[in-house]
Amino acid sequence: MSNKLLDRFRQQEADNIALSVKFNHWSLVMIAVMIRDQEQKLVASDLPVDDDGQQDNFWERIA
């Protein structure tokens, strides 16, 4: 009886790991898609790209 329970537990854990890997891959793909979409929106916008020196520089303040 314990061998069956142990085998069932191992199978469930293997299934959980496989599902986690699948979810991780799906998440990475979705992040890449969102980054690409955001880049396309930024390129298509008419917002200035270059810093005009007016903005506060966080890294200079903490140095």
Secondary structure, DSSP 4 states (H G I P E B T S, - for coil): -HHHHHHHHHHHHHHHHHHHHHHHHHHHHHHHHHHHHHHHHHHHS----S--S-S--HHHHH-
